[in-house]
Structures are given as C-alpha cells and as structure tokens.
C-alpha cells in the first residue's frame, strides 16, 4: 500500500524560496512526530514521498486542515516566529500525514503543486 505526506503552502504569502523550504521542513517534521510510528516506518521504507501543494490563502488552508482531521489524518499547522520576512504568528503551511496515499488524496487530490 503506498504512503505519502503532503504539505500545503499559502500562495498569497509569496514566500521567498528559502523561507518556503524552511516552513515546509517544519511542517514535514512536526507532522511526522504526530503520526503513528508504524505508518511512518512503512512510509520511510517506500522512500518517504512528500508533495508540496498550494492553497490560495489562510481560509483555504484551514478548510483543508478540517477535512484532513475529519478523515482521521494527522496534521501540523505551522506558525512563523517572525524573525525574518513575516510578522510573528503568520500561519504559513500545513503538514498532512504521512498516511495512506488514497486517504490523503481524498483531501488534497485536486490541489496543484507549488
């Protein structure tokens, strides 16, 4: 059974590449730490597939967060500390999973990649 993780990023923030990479890394790690160890191990054995997808804004990000939680998926909402380009407390992205690819696709399957 294939597994994956997705990270949803707010398109409206127009993050510089380095900031985007850092925020996605936070989302990936935090989401993994919240996930079931057995699922994480299976996901890692398959190569640790991660997909970065874009959402329009914070409102849309929260819509997908709720959908993921309704499906029983682990999520990690990332809030920036505000040390560089963003105001403190800015919500930047959301990590979902890892979990079964089919379950995650029910939530994020229509979103486009960054």
N, C-alpha and C positions, 0 to 999 in steps of 0.2 A: 504494500500500500504506500503510495507516495505521500510525502510530507513536505510542508514549506512554511515559511514565515513571510508576512508582508509588513511593510512599513508604509504608512500613509503620511504624506507630507503636504502641508498647506501651500498651495500655489500662490496665494495672494501675498505672502511674505517676501517672495522673490529673494530667497536666501542665496548668499554667495556660495560657491561650490564647497569651500572648506567648512563653512558653517552647516551646510546641508549634510555633509558627510558626518560631522560630529553629532548632529542631532539624530540622524538615522542610527548611528552606532549606539547612542544612549537608548533609543527605542528598542533596538535588537537585544541588547544585553538585559535591559530591565524586563522585557517580555519573556526572555528565556528563563530568567531567575524565578519568574512567577509560574512557569509551566511545569507540568508533570515530568518528572525525571525520566520515566520510561519513554515518553514521546520525544523528549529532547535527544535521548540516546539513539532512537530509531532515525530521527531527522538527521543527526550528525553522521550516522552510518551511510546515509544516502547522499551526503555531500553538503548538507546544511543550506538548502536552497532558500534564498532571500530575494524578494522582489520589492522594489520601491515604486510606489504608485502615488499619483497626485489627486488631491481633493481641492475644491475651489477655495474654501475658507474654513474658519473655525466651526461654524454652524454645521457644515457638511462633515467635518471631522467627527464631531460629537454624534451625528446621525449614524456613522459607520461604527463608532465605538459602541453605541447602544445595540446595534444589530449584532455585532460580534459577541457581546456579552449575552444577548438573548439566545444565541446558538451555543453558549457554553464555552466560548473561546477565551483564552487568557489575553488580556490587553495591558499595555503600558502607555499611559499618556505622558508626554514629555513637555515640561515647562522650563523655559530658559532662565538661567540665573541673571542674565542681563549684564554680563561683564564685557561684551564686545558690541555686536551690531543691533541687538534687540533690547527692548525695555524689559526690566525684570518681570517675571511672571507671564511672559508671552508663551502661549501654547503653540508648539511647533509641529509636532508629529505624534503618531500613534503606532505602536508596535502591536501586531496581532500574531499570536502563535509563538512557536511552531505548533502545528497540528496537521490533521489530515487535509491534504490539498483540496479535496472535494468540499469539506466543511468551510474552509477559508474562502473558496471560490463562490460559495453561496452569498457571502458578504461582499467580497471585493472584486468579483469576476468581471464586472463591467467597467472598472476603473482603468485609466490609461497609465502607462509607465512614465516616469519622470524623464 
